[in-house]
Amino acid sequence: MPLYELSIDDAHLREAERLVALEGRSFPTLATRWESRLFDQPWSTTLVLDYTIPLPPLPAGQSSFIEVRIAAFTGGAPTKFLYFGTEMNASVPRVGPEMENLIGPSKLYQEFRLDEHTSPVPYLKLIQTTPRIYGAGAQDYYSPAIKVERYDGAASADNLADLFPQVVANLPVIKGYLLTDPSGGLWTGARYVGQTQIAILRQGKVVGLHQRIGRTDKDAVPPEIKRRDPKRDVLKEWVAIDLGASTTVVALRGERSQAELVRIGATGAPVVSADYENPTEISFEQLGKTLKAWRDRVILPMTRWGEVTVGHAARAARKQGDTLSTAACTLTHLPMLRERVENREKVAIRGYGDPETVEQLRRPAPPIIDEDGIGAHDPFDPIELYAYYIGLNVNHRTRGIHTRYAIAMPSGWSEERRKSVLVAFRRGLFRSLPAGMLEFHDLEGLQVVDAGPAAIPFVAFAFRAFAVQPKPDPVPFVAIDAGASETGVVFGLLRNARAEEQADGGYERMIEYLEPTSLPWLGGEKLLHRLAYRIYGSVEGQMAAARVPFDKPVDEPPLPAVEHLFAPTPDARANVEILKDALRPLLEGGEARVPKMVRLAAQEGGSYDLSLETIDRDSITRQVDAWFAEGVRIICEGLQQALTKIGRDPDPYDGLRVMLGGRMGMHPLLFERITAALPRNVKVHRFIEPDRLNLGAPTVKTACALGALAMRFERVGATLRAEKRDAFRYRVGRNRHGQLADVLDPAVEYDVWREMGACTKPDVEVLFMRAEDDGEVAADDPRVQRALCRLGASAVGQRVYMRAVGPARVEVSVGPPGGEPASGAPLWWVDLKDSVAKPRN
């Protein structure tokens, strides 16, 4: 049975590192070191034993002697010789001590070198000798005689491992049993970072360490590792990514599998469902080293974890230690940062450990990936780096390869920005795949598609979560995605798929929606930024005196006294984040405490303690309520117009479903405002935050990514509703010489104003009837109905205009001759089905 065994267990490695450091060791410690090759790579072996000197076996036919260095504990005694024999005399072979120690400290340890020229005994006979160490006195003898034995520990496949996932992304190590399995192996083109240390155990006790020599990222792959074509492991799954300003959700699913949520940079096990919402943050410890690694290599760059952290780990780093410095080296809300860079604002980033390294963010590379590929001189794009780390997680060796990605983005983004971010994601995901698997111009091999405005996949999942189905009539809806950067709004219908949609796409249900809109100012992080700015402005004199920089939001008025302190520097962004985190409880509601004081960064390396004890919580609550009220007013106006286009009669609000999404959509004030502004027959749905006992339940944020997957696998489609409304069904006009004079008829175009005639009275009478007879009809015919629009005395003398806005609805207004009503003129709408006229303004 061998006396030695090897282990790559972390606990054994830590014990081996402590042991070879010789800390706490004393007489009769002996340390032995030599160099050899394991897995065709150079290694250094160190063993620490008592009364024993191990010697490595000679490689067959390769050498006659292996140089060995021996360090013996002497405790400061002037040791003279390592000698071979029972007694010290002139004829005993001996080896003089080294002048320079390489293993242990020179005062406590004395070292000897055995090689072919200095050893008095041939290598193969050393095992039969009885060496001793002779010192100045009897206490310096090692007694009994030192035993020499053959070290026969042999490395095996169990000691192989690929550390690249751990080194780069803190992901699980790929174990040797998979790497050496012919059906497993290492993907061709994947980067390999092998085991750098192996612990040595003797009869179950750690006694030493194998340690790699030289650079570990340049070594060849050991011959024991089997190669495998990564295309054999391409999965037919989709990865859905909901890119949010505050958090990003990553989920993957196959045709017959359940959805799996993926955590990026996790620092511990999930406790609640919200732990699957990955912070959209990147933190830099060593910015210079990270950028160099990022630019040195296109495929699988070795950006080391710890020098850069992403997701949960980045947020944890930002909130621990020196919060001023860590916040300054963390990029938060990457999509909002992207907007600023596109607007040519100067945004600088730096690292915590190398603050002298400063990088100015520039506009990203053009939205193309051609045969020239990704260049080292391309501008650094944080979203691309974030996508790279998502790719490393979902394409881990034990998980498989994913080449199909659907990215959901905020509803209010322009087509140009959506395309630019898609390209950034495609570049980052491409860089996470094994080299040579795809070509730069292979557009079919890697699918990175737009999953649509985030509100659409969100509402697709919400319909399922709240059991909403067309039975068989379409269900009108409005999806309100109140997130961190904006509030996206989508109006539409959930209906059964038409025959052609079933035949062409295999759909069973369709989400038919109007063009999405957004309230770009109504985002949680933007509102927090404005609140923080107002707190900053309330003490602008103190801020000016202390020279505290700040990042001004675009929606707030200037503060002349501190205008010179406004700049998008790392310190200014850090001050914003610190104040926002302190004020977050006030926006989220509840009784959470606001800290009494926060420490802000000042210019030239200083700091300033800002007291928050005098904050008027009631005033802030009123301001938040006013913002919500304004947002709800705008949404309701848009809803009213959308319902006319959808054309549901008789009550357009009947059966309407309102789906509240986004983290801000959970706010009780917003929910109360929306509920109060809508008729009682409208059903408002919002998610309930899962508790700790329901870890698998979706949150209001994870619902979007899950919805994007559902739209891939559950026969749910989405289509932009064309502007063609149901045909206009009425003849509408005025009484002219006792006849109905048509102004509008079924052939009319929607939303086009038509002149009805002169306004001679404050009250304008509108005549209308169903378009069942296209001949002449008397004004007093029983089929003709009337509605009165009280336009007011100011309308007299102007021209009356009318237009169709729905299958059974028209609008009436006045203005000068020329074809359209005047701006600000009275506007009435007439419900032709119910013969009701009401003012619009």
C-alpha positions in Angstrom: 0.0 0.0 0.0 1.5 3.4 -1.0 2.5 5.6 1.9 1.4 8.8 0.0 -1.8 9.8 -1.7 -2.9 13.0 -3.4 -5.9 15.3 -3.1 -7.4 18.4 -4.6 -9.9 18.8 -1.8 -10.0 22.5 -0.8 -9.7 21.7 2.9 -6.6 19.6 2.3 -5.1 22.3 0.1 -5.5 24.9 2.8 -3.9 22.6 5.3 -1.0 21.8 2.9 -0.4 25.6 2.3 -0.2 26.1 6.0 2.1 23.2 6.5 4.6 24.0 3.8 4.8 27.6 5.3 6.5 25.8 8.3 4.6 28.1 10.7 4.6 26.7 14.2 6.9 23.7 13.3 10.0 22.9 15.4 12.4 20.0 16.1 12.5 17.4 14.5 10.9 19.0 11.3 12.4 18.1 8.0 11.2 19.7 4.7 12.1 18.2 1.4 11.6 19.8 -2.0 12.2 18.8 -5.6 11.0 19.6 -9.1 9.4 17.2 -11.5 6.6 16.9 -14.2 3.0 16.0 -13.6 0.5 15.9 -16.5 3.4 17.1 -18.8 3.7 20.3 -16.8 6.5 21.4 -14.4 5.7 21.1 -10.7 7.4 21.8 -7.4 6.9 19.3 -4.6 7.3 20.1 -1.0 6.8 17.7 1.9 7.2 18.4 5.6 7.8 15.3 7.9 9.4 14.4 11.2 12.5 12.1 11.1 11.9 11.3 7.4 13.4 12.4 4.1 11.3 11.3 1.1 13.0 10.9 -2.3 11.1 10.9 -5.6 11.4 7.8 -7.9 13.7 8.1 -10.9 11.8 8.3 -14.2 12.6 5.2 -16.2 15.5 5.9 -18.6 15.3 9.7 -18.1 17.8 10.6 -15.5 20.2 9.1 -12.9 19.6 11.7 -10.1 16.8 14.1 -9.0 18.0 17.2 -7.3 16.5 17.4 -3.8 16.7 20.2 -1.2 16.4 19.3 2.5 15.6 21.9 5.2 16.1 20.8 8.8 14.9 22.7 11.9 17.9 23.9 13.9 16.4 26.7 16.0 19.4 29.0 15.4 22.2 26.4 16.2 25.2 26.5 13.8 24.6 23.2 12.1 27.7 21.9 10.4 26.8 18.9 8.2 24.3 16.4 6.9 26.3 13.2 7.1 25.7 9.6 6.2 26.8 7.0 8.8 26.4 6.0 12.4 29.2 8.2 13.8 30.8 11.4 12.8 34.4 11.0 11.7 36.7 12.0 9.0 35.7 9.2 6.6 32.0 9.6 6.9 30.4 11.1 3.6 28.9 14.5 4.4 27.2 17.4 2.7 27.8 21.0 3.7 24.9 23.4 4.5 23.7 25.8 1.8 24.6 29.4 2.2 21.1 30.5 1.1 17.8 29.0 2.2 14.9 28.5 -0.3 12.5 26.5 1.7 12.5 27.8 5.3 13.9 30.9 7.2 17.6 30.8 7.5 17.8 31.3 11.3 15.4 28.5 12.1 16.2 26.1 9.3 19.4 25.0 7.6 19.2 23.7 4.1 21.2 21.1 2.2 21.2 20.3 -1.5 21.6 16.8 -2.9 22.4 16.5 -6.5 24.6 14.3 -8.7 27.7 16.4 -8.0 27.3 17.1 -4.3 25.8 13.8 -3.0 28.4 11.4 -1.6 26.0 8.5 -2.1 24.4 7.3 -5.4 20.8 8.1 -5.8 19.5 4.6 -5.8 21.5 3.8 -2.6 20.3 6.9 -0.6 17.2 5.0 0.5 19.5 2.5 2.3 21.5 5.2 4.2 21.1 6.6 7.7 21.8 10.3 7.4 22.1 12.5 10.5 22.4 16.2 11.1 25.4 17.2 13.2 25.3 20.5 15.1 27.3 22.3 17.9 26.0 20.1 20.7 24.2 17.0 21.6 20.9 18.8 21.5 21.5 19.5 17.7 21.6 15.9 16.7 18.5 14.4 15.0 18.2 11.2 16.9 17.2 8.5 16.1 18.8 8.4 12.7 16.8 10.0 9.9 14.9 7.6 7.8 15.1 7.9 4.0 12.1 6.4 2.0 10.9 6.5 -1.5 8.1 8.9 -2.3 5.7 6.9 -4.5 2.6 9.2 -4.7 1.4 9.1 -8.3 -0.9 11.7 -9.9 -4.1 10.3 -11.4 -7.1 11.6 -13.3 -8.8 12.4 -10.0 -6.2 15.1 -9.5 -7.0 16.8 -12.8 -9.4 19.8 -12.8 -10.2 22.7 -15.0 -10.2 25.8 -12.9 -11.1 28.3 -15.6 -14.8 28.7 -14.5 -13.7 29.3 -10.9 -10.9 31.6 -11.7 -12.9 33.8 -14.1 -16.5 33.6 -12.7 -16.3 31.8 -9.3 -18.2 28.9 -10.9 -17.8 25.2 -10.0 -14.5 23.6 -11.0 -14.7 20.9 -13.8 -13.5 17.7 -12.2 -11.1 15.3 -13.7 -13.5 12.4 -14.0 -15.4 14.4 -16.6 -12.3 15.7 -18.4 -10.8 12.2 -18.8 -14.1 10.6 -19.8 -14.2 9.8 -23.6 -17.9 10.7 -23.6 -17.2 13.9 -21.7 -13.9 15.6 -21.9 -13.0 19.3 -22.5 -14.7 21.2 -25.3 -12.4 21.8 -28.2 -11.6 25.5 -28.2 -12.4 26.0 -24.5 -9.7 27.6 -22.3 -8.0 25.3 -19.8 -6.6 26.4 -16.5 -5.5 23.3 -14.7 -5.0 22.5 -11.1 -2.2 24.6 -9.6 -1.9 22.8 -6.3 -2.3 19.3 -5.1 -2.2 18.3 -1.4 0.0 15.4 -0.4 -1.4 13.0 2.3 0.6 10.4 4.2 -1.5 7.8 5.9 -4.5 10.3 5.9 -2.5 13.2 7.2 -1.6 16.3 5.1 2.2 16.4 4.8 2.9 18.5 1.7 2.0 20.2 -1.5 2.5 19.9 -5.3 2.6 23.4 -6.8 2.7 24.4 -10.5 5.7 26.3 -11.7 5.4 29.2 -14.2 2.3 30.8 -15.7 -0.8 28.7 -15.4 -2.8 30.3 -18.2 -0.3 29.4 -20.9 0.2 25.7 -20.2 -0.8 23.1 -22.7 -3.8 20.8 -22.0 -2.5 17.6 -20.4 -2.7 14.5 -22.6 -5.0 12.7 -20.2 -7.8 15.1 -21.0 -10.1 14.0 -23.8 -11.3 16.5 -26.5 -14.9 16.9 -27.4 -16.7 18.8 -30.1 -18.8 21.5 -28.3 -21.5 21.3 -31.0 -22.4 17.9 -29.6 -23.6 19.6 -26.4 -25.7 22.4 -28.0 -29.0 22.4 -26.3 -32.4 23.1 -27.9 -33.2 25.4 -25.0 -33.9 29.1 -25.0 -32.3 31.6 -22.6 -34.5 34.5 -21.7 -32.9 37.6 -20.3 -34.9 40.5 -18.9 -32.5 43.4 -18.9 -33.5 45.9 -16.2 -31.8 49.0 -14.9 -31.8 47.7 -11.3 -31.9 43.9 -11.8 -31.6 41.5 -14.6 -33.3 38.1 -14.7 -31.9 35.1 -16.5 -34.0 32.0 -17.1 -33.6 29.0 -19.4 -35.9 26.3 -20.6 -36.4 23.5 -23.1 -39.4 22.2 -24.9 -40.2 19.6 -22.2 -38.4 21.0 -19.2 -39.3 23.4 -16.4 -37.9 26.9 -16.4 -34.7 27.3 -14.4 -33.6 30.7 -13.1 -29.9 31.4 -13.1 -28.1 33.6 -10.5 -25.1 35.6 -11.6 -22.3 36.2 -9.1 -24.2 34.5 -6.2 -22.6 35.0 -2.8 -24.8 32.4 -1.1 -27.8 30.1 -1.4 -31.1 31.8 -2.4 -33.3 32.6 0.6 -36.3 34.3 -1.1 -37.5 34.3 -4.7 -36.2 37.8 -5.2 -32.6 36.4 -4.9 -33.0 35.3 -8.5 -33.1 38.9 -9.6 -29.5 39.6 -10.4 -28.2 43.2 -9.8 -27.3 44.9 -13.0 -23.9 45.9 -11.6 -20.2 45.5 -12.2 -17.6 46.2 -9.5 -13.9 46.6 -10.3 -11.1 45.8 -7.8 -8.3 45.9 -10.5 -9.7 47.8 -13.5 -6.4 47.9 -15.3 -5.9 44.1 -15.2 -9.5 43.5 -16.1 -9.3 45.7 -19.2 -6.0 44.2 -20.3 -7.4 40.7 -20.0 -10.6 41.7 -21.8 -8.6 43.2 -24.7 -5.9 40.6 -24.9 -8.2 37.8 -26.0 -11.5 37.8 -27.8 -12.8 34.3 -26.8 -12.9 33.4 -23.1 -10.8 36.3 -21.9 -9.3 35.6 -18.4 -10.9 38.4 -16.5 -10.2 37.1 -13.0 -13.0 37.0 -10.4 -12.1 39.2 -7.6 -10.4 41.7 -9.9 -13.9 42.1 -11.3 -17.2 41.0 -9.9 -20.7 41.0 -11.4 -24.3 40.7 -10.3 -24.9 39.7 -6.6 -21.2 39.8 -5.8 -20.8 43.3 -7.2 -23.7 44.6 -5.1 -22.2 42.9 -2.0 -18.9 44.5 -2.7 -20.5 47.9 -3.0 -22.1 47.7 0.3 -19.3 46.4 2.4 -16.0 47.8 3.7 -15.3 51.4 2.7 -18.6 52.2 1.0 -17.3 55.4 -0.5 -14.5 53.7 -2.3 -16.4 50.6 -3.3 -19.4 52.6 -4.6 -17.0 54.7 -6.7 -15.6 51.6 -8.4 -19.0 50.0 -9.0 -21.0 50.6 -12.2 -24.7 50.4 -11.3 -27.8 50.5 -13.5 -25.9 49.7 -16.7 -28.8 50.4 -19.1 -29.2 53.9 -17.7 -25.5 54.4 -18.0 -25.7 53.3 -21.6 -28.2 56.1 -22.2 -25.8 58.7 -20.9 -22.9 57.4 -22.9 -25.0 57.5 -26.1 -25.8 61.1 -25.2 -22.0 61.7 -25.3 -21.7 62.5 -21.6 -18.3 61.9 -20.1 -18.5 59.0 -17.7 -15.3 57.8 -16.0 -14.7 54.5 -14.1 -11.9 53.3 -11.9 -10.9 50.3 -9.7 -10.8 50.0 -6.0 -7.2 48.7 -5.9 -5.9 50.8 -8.7 -7.7 54.2 -8.4 -5.0 55.7 -10.6 -6.3 53.7 -13.6 -9.2 55.7 -15.1 -11.2 54.6 -18.1 -13.6 57.0 -20.0 -16.6 55.1 -21.4 -17.2 55.8 -25.0 -20.0 55.0 -27.4 -20.1 51.2 -28.1 -18.8 49.7 -31.3 -21.0 49.9 -34.4 -24.0 47.5 -34.3 -22.4 45.0 -36.7 -20.2 41.9 -36.2 -18.4 41.2 -39.5 -15.6 38.9 -40.5 -13.0 41.2 -38.9 -14.5 40.2 -35.6 -14.1 41.9 -32.2 -11.0 44.1 -32.0 -8.8 45.0 -29.1 -9.4 48.6 -29.8 -13.2 48.4 -29.5 -14.6 50.7 -26.8 -15.1 49.0 -23.5 -18.8 48.2 -23.1 -20.0 47.3 -19.6 -23.1 45.6 -21.0 -20.9 43.4 -23.2 -18.9 42.3 -20.1 -22.1 41.7 -18.2 -23.4 39.6 -21.1 -20.1 37.6 -21.1 -20.6 36.7 -17.5 -24.2 35.6 -18.2 -22.8 33.4 -21.0 -20.2 31.9 -18.7 -22.9 30.9 -16.3 -25.4 29.4 -18.7 -22.7 27.8 -20.8 -20.8 26.1 -18.0 -19.3 22.7 -19.0 -21.7 20.7 -16.8 -24.7 22.6 -18.1 -24.2 22.5 -21.9 -24.1 25.1 -24.7 -26.9 27.6 -25.4 -27.0 29.4 -28.7 -30.5 30.9 -28.5 -31.2 34.0 -26.5 -34.2 36.3 -26.2 -33.5 39.7 -24.6 -36.4 41.7 -23.2 -35.7 45.4 -22.8 -37.5 48.5 -21.5 -40.6 49.4 -23.5 -39.6 53.0 -24.2 -36.2 52.2 -25.9 -35.8 53.4 -29.4 -35.2 50.9 -32.2 -31.6 52.1 -32.5 -30.8 51.5 -28.8 -32.5 48.1 -28.8 -30.3 47.1 -31.8 -27.2 48.4 -30.1 -27.8 46.5 -26.9 -28.7 43.3 -28.8 -25.3 43.6 -30.5 -23.5 44.1 -27.1 -25.2 41.0 -25.8 -24.4 39.0 -28.9 -20.7 40.0 -28.6 -20.6 39.2 -24.9 -22.4 35.8 -25.3 -20.2 35.0 -28.3 -17.1 35.5 -26.2 -18.3 33.0 -23.6 -18.5 30.1 -26.2 -15.5 27.8 -27.1 -13.2 29.2 -29.7 -14.0 28.1 -33.3 -17.5 26.9 -32.5 -19.0 29.8 -34.3 -17.7 32.2 -36.9 -18.1 36.0 -36.5 -20.4 36.1 -39.5 -22.4 33.0 -38.6 -25.7 34.7 -37.8 -27.6 31.5 -37.7 -25.4 29.7 -35.3 -25.9 32.2 -32.5 -29.5 33.7 -32.2 -29.8 36.8 -30.0 -33.2 38.2 -30.6 -35.4 40.9 -29.2 -38.1 39.5 -27.0 -40.0 42.7 -27.3 -40.8 45.5 -24.9 -40.6 44.0 -21.4 -44.2 44.6 -20.7 -45.3 42.1 -23.4 -43.6 39.0 -22.1 -44.5 40.1 -18.6 -48.2 40.2 -19.5 -47.9 36.9 -21.2 -46.9 35.3 -17.9 -49.4 37.3 -15.9 -52.3 36.0 -18.0 -51.1 32.5 -17.0 -50.5 33.4 -13.4 -53.9 34.9 -12.9 -55.7 32.4 -15.1 -56.9 34.9 -17.7 -58.1 33.4 -21.0 -60.3 34.5 -23.9 -63.6 32.5 -23.5 -64.1 33.1 -26.4 -64.3 36.9 -26.5 -61.0 38.8 -26.5 -59.8 40.2 -23.2 -58.7 43.9 -23.2 -55.7 44.6 -21.1 -53.2 47.2 -20.1 -49.8 46.1 -18.9 -48.0 48.7 -16.7 -44.3 47.8 -16.2 -43.2 50.3 -13.5 -39.5 49.5 -13.3 -36.3 51.2 -12.3 -35.6 53.3 -15.4 -39.2 54.0 -16.7 -42.8 52.9 -16.6 -43.7 51.1 -19.8 -47.3 50.8 -20.9 -48.8 48.4 -23.4 -52.5 48.3 -24.4 -54.0 45.4 -26.2 -56.2 42.3 -26.4 -55.6 38.7 -25.5 -57.6 36.7 -28.1 -57.7 33.2 -29.6 -55.4 32.8 -32.6 -56.9 33.0 -36.0 -56.9 30.1 -38.4 -53.9 31.5 -40.4 -52.0 32.2 -37.1 -52.6 28.6 -36.0 -51.5 27.2 -39.3 -48.4 29.4 -39.8 -47.0 29.7 -36.2 -48.8 27.0 -34.3 -50.2 29.6 -31.9 -53.3 29.1 -29.8 -53.5 32.6 -28.2 -52.3 35.9 -29.4 -51.4 39.1 -27.6 -52.5 41.9 -30.0 -51.1 45.1 -28.8 -50.9 48.8 -29.7 -47.6 50.5 -30.1 -45.9 50.5 -26.6 -45.4 53.8 -24.8 -43.5 54.8 -21.8 -43.1 57.4 -19.1 -39.3 57.8 -19.0 -39.4 60.0 -15.9 -41.5 57.5 -13.9 -38.8 55.0 -12.9 -37.9 54.0 -9.4 -34.2 54.8 -9.7 -34.9 58.1 -11.4 -37.3 59.1 -8.7 -34.8 58.2 -6.0 -32.2 60.2 -7.9 -34.4 63.2 -7.8 -35.2 62.8 -4.1 -31.5 62.5 -3.4 -30.8 65.6 -5.5 -33.4 67.6 -3.5 -31.8 66.5 -0.2 -28.5 67.5 -1.6 -29.9 70.9 -2.7 -31.5 71.5 0.7 -28.0 71.8 2.2 -26.3 73.2 -0.9 -24.3 75.6 1.3 -22.8 72.8 3.2 -22.2 70.8 0.1 -20.4 73.7 -1.5 -18.2 74.4 1.5 -17.3 70.7 1.8 -16.8 70.3 -2.0 -19.1 67.3 -2.3 -19.6 66.3 -6.0 -22.9 65.1 -7.2 -24.5 63.7 -10.4 -27.4 66.0 -11.4 -30.6 64.3 -12.7 -32.0 65.7 -16.0 -35.5 66.4 -14.6 -34.5 68.7 -11.8 -33.8 72.5 -11.9 -30.2 73.7 -11.6 -28.5 74.7 -8.3 -26.2 77.6 -9.2 -24.3 77.5 -5.9 -23.0 74.0 -6.5 -23.2 73.8 -10.3 -19.4 73.5 -10.4 -19.6 70.3 -8.4 -21.9 68.5 -10.9 -20.0 65.9 -12.9 -20.4 62.2 -13.7 -17.2 61.2 -11.9 -16.9 58.0 -9.8 -17.1 60.0 -6.6 -20.2 61.9 -7.8 -21.9 58.6 -8.8 -20.9 57.1 -5.4 -22.6 60.0 -3.5 -25.8 59.5 -5.6 -25.9 55.8 -4.8 -25.2 56.3 -1.1 -28.0 58.8 -0.8 -30.4 56.8 -2.9 -29.8 53.7 -0.8 -30.5 55.8 2.4 -33.7 57.2 1.0 -34.9 53.9 -0.6 -37.2 53.0 2.3 -39.1 56.3 1.8 -39.9 55.4 -1.8 -40.7 51.8 -1.1 -43.1 52.7 1.7 -43.4 50.9 5.0 -41.7 51.7 8.3 -38.1 51.0 7.4 -35.6 53.3 9.1 -33.6 55.9 7.3 -30.0 56.2 8.7 -29.3 59.2 10.8 -26.2 60.1 8.8 -24.4 59.1 5.6 -20.8 59.7 4.7 -20.3 61.3 1.2 -17.1 61.6 -0.8 -15.6 65.1 -1.1 -13.1 66.2 -3.7 -9.4 65.5 -3.3 -10.0 62.4 -1.3 -11.9 63.9 1.6 -15.4 63.0 3.0 -18.3 64.7 4.6 -20.9 63.4 7.1 -24.4 64.5 6.1 -27.1 64.3 8.7 -30.5 62.9 7.6 -32.3 63.4 10.9 -34.2 66.5 9.6 -35.7 64.9 6.6 -39.4 65.7 6.2 -40.8 62.2 5.5 -44.3 63.5 5.0 -43.2 65.9 2.4 -41.3 63.1 0.5 -44.4 60.9 0.7 -46.6 63.6 -0.7 -44.1 64.2 -3.5 -44.0 60.5 -4.4 -47.8 60.4 -4.3 -47.9 63.4 -6.6 -45.6 61.7 -9.1 -47.7 58.6 -9.0 -50.9 60.6 -9.5 -49.4 62.3 -12.5 -48.3 59.0 -14.0 -51.7 57.4 -13.4 -53.4 60.4 -15.1 -51.2 60.0 -18.2 -51.8 56.3 -18.3 -55.6 56.7 -18.0 -55.6 59.2 -20.8 -53.7 56.8 -23.0 -56.1 54.0 -21.9 -59.1 56.0 -23.0 -57.6 56.6 -26.4 -56.5 53.0 -26.7 -60.0 51.7 -25.9 -61.4 53.7 -28.8 -59.0 52.0 -31.1 -59.7 48.6 -29.7 -63.4 49.4 -30.3 -65.2 47.4 -27.6 -68.9 48.1 -27.0 -71.0 48.9 -25.2 -68.8 49.5 -22.1 -65.1 49.6 -23.2 -64.0 49.0 -19.6 -66.1 45.9 -19.2 -63.7 42.9 -18.7 -60.6 45.2 -18.8 -57.6 43.6 -17.0 -54.8 45.8 -15.6 -51.5 43.9 -15.0 -49.1 45.7 -12.7 -45.5 44.8 -13.3 -42.1 46.1 -12.2 -40.8 46.5 -8.7 -42.4 50.0 -8.4 -45.7 48.4 -9.4 -45.7 46.8 -6.0 -45.9 50.2 -4.3 -49.3 50.5 -2.4 -49.7 54.2 -3.3 -49.4 53.4 -7.0 -51.9 50.5 -6.7 -54.4 52.7 -4.8 -54.1 55.5 -7.4 -54.7 53.2 -10.3 -57.6 51.4 -8.6 -59.3 54.7 -7.7 -58.9 56.1 -11.3 -60.6 53.2 -13.0 -64.2 52.0 -13.0 -65.1 49.3 -10.5 -65.6 46.7 -13.2 -61.9 46.9 -14.1 -59.8 44.2 -12.5 -56.3 45.2 -11.3 -53.8 42.4 -10.8 -50.5 42.6 -9.1 -48.1 39.9 -7.9 -47.7 39.0 -4.3 -44.1 38.8 -3.1 -43.3 35.2 -2.3 -42.2 34.5 1.3 -39.3 32.3 2.4 -41.5 29.2 2.3 -42.3 29.6 -1.4 -38.8 29.9 -3.0 -39.9 28.6 -6.3 -42.8 31.1 -6.9 -42.2 33.9 -9.5 -41.8 37.5 -8.5 -43.1 40.5 -10.3 -39.6 40.8 -11.9 -38.9 37.2 -12.8 -42.3 37.0 -14.5 -40.9 38.8 -17.5 -38.2 36.3 -18.3 -40.5 33.4 -17.6 -43.1 35.0 -19.9 -40.4 35.3 -22.7 -39.9 31.5 -22.4 -43.6 30.8 -22.4 -43.9 32.7 -25.7 -41.3 30.3 -27.1 -42.8 27.0 -25.9 -46.5 27.5 -25.0 -48.1 28.6 -28.3 -48.5 32.2 -27.2 -47.7 34.8 -29.8 -47.6 38.6 -30.0 -48.4 40.9 -32.8 -48.6 44.6 -33.2 -52.2 45.6 -33.8 -52.7 47.3 -37.1 -54.4 50.7 -37.2 -57.3 49.2 -39.0 -60.2 49.2 -36.6 -63.5 47.5 -37.0 -65.4 49.1 -39.8 -67.3 52.3 -39.0 -71.0 51.3 -38.9 -72.9 54.6 -38.9 -74.0 57.5 -40.9 -73.4 60.7 -39.0 -74.2 64.3 -39.9 -76.6 67.2 -39.5 -80.2 68.2 -40.4 -80.1 69.9 -43.7 -83.5 71.0 -45.2 -85.2 68.2 -43.3 -82.8 65.4 -44.5 -79.9 63.6 -42.8 -76.8 65.1 -44.5 -74.0 62.7 -44.1 -70.6 63.9 -42.9 -69.3 60.5 -41.9 -70.3 57.1 -43.4 -68.8 53.5 -43.4 -66.3 54.5 -46.1 -64.7 57.1 -43.9 -61.1 56.9 -42.7 -60.5 57.0 -39.0 -59.0 60.0 -37.2 -59.6 62.3 -40.2 -61.4 65.6 -39.4 -64.3 66.5 -41.7 -66.2 69.8 -41.7 -69.8 69.6 -40.7 -70.7 73.3 -41.3 -71.0 76.6 -39.5 -71.7 76.7 -35.8 -74.7 78.9 -35.3 -75.7 77.9 -31.8 -73.8 77.0 -28.6 -75.4 73.5 -28.6 -74.7 71.5 -31.7 -77.1 68.7 -32.6 -75.5 65.6 -34.1 -77.8 63.2 -36.1 -76.8 59.6 -36.7 -78.2 56.2 -37.6 -77.0 52.7 -38.3 -75.7 52.4 -41.9 -78.4 50.0 -43.0 -79.8 52.3 -45.8 -77.6 54.4 -48.0 -80.4 56.3 -49.6 -82.0 59.6 -48.6 -83.4 59.6 -45.0 -85.5 62.2 -43.4 -84.2 63.9 -40.3 -87.3 62.9 -38.4 -87.1 59.2 -39.5 -87.5 57.0 -36.4 -84.2 55.4 -37.2 -82.3 58.7 -36.8 -81.0 59.4 -33.3 -79.8 62.7 -31.8 -77.0 63.7 -29.5 -76.3 67.2 -28.2 -72.8 68.6 -27.9 -72.7 71.7 -25.7 -69.7 73.5 -27.3 -70.4 76.8 -25.7 -71.0 80.4 -26.8 -67.4 80.8 -27.9 -68.0 78.2 -30.6 -70.6 80.3 -32.4 -69.3 81.7 -35.7 -66.6 79.0 -36.1 -66.8 75.8 -38.2 -67.9 72.5 -36.7 -65.6 69.5 -37.3 -66.2 65.8 -36.8 -64.1 62.6 -37.0 -64.6 58.9 -36.4 -62.3 57.4 -33.7 -64.0 54.0 -33.3 -66.6 51.7 -34.8 -69.3 53.5 -32.7 -67.7 56.6 -31.6 -67.0 60.1 -33.0 -65.4 63.3 -31.8 -66.8 66.8 -32.3 -65.0 70.1 -32.1 -64.8 73.6 -33.6 -62.2 75.8 -35.3 -61.5 78.2 -38.1 -61.9 77.3 -41.7 -59.1 75.3 -43.0 -59.7 71.7 -42.1 -59.0 71.0 -38.4 -60.2 72.2 -35.0 -58.3 74.9 -33.2 -55.8 74.1 -30.5 -57.6 74.1 -27.1 -61.1 74.2 -28.6 -63.9 72.3 -26.8 -63.9 68.7 -27.7 -66.8 66.3 -27.2 -67.2 62.6 -28.0 -70.4 60.9 -28.9 -71.1 57.2 -28.2 -73.3 56.3 -31.2 -74.4 53.0 -29.7 -75.7 54.5 -26.4 -76.6 57.9 -27.8 -74.4 59.6 -25.2 -72.4 62.8 -25.7 -69.7 63.8 -23.1 -66.9 66.4 -23.1 -63.4 65.3 -23.5 -61.8 68.4 -22.0 
